[in-house]
């Protein structure tokens, strides 16, 4: 699914999922640089992010894959 990842001063890192009209903060990540690992967002979803350069500028829209565990898929 397409997600936009951005950084804001008040919320830190967050994602927006246009298809679900969902915006949530990123609460945990497998790698400090985000890319090539999983992230967990506040609603419990776990998403796999693509490999990208660690200095990739934000905001950016990427294809992420939602894992089956953690959270529901409403």
Secondary structure, DSSP 4 states (H G I P E B T S, - for coil): -EEEEEEETTTEEEEEEGGGTEEEEEEEESSTT-TTSEEEETTS-EEEPPP--TT--SSEEEE-EE-SSSS---
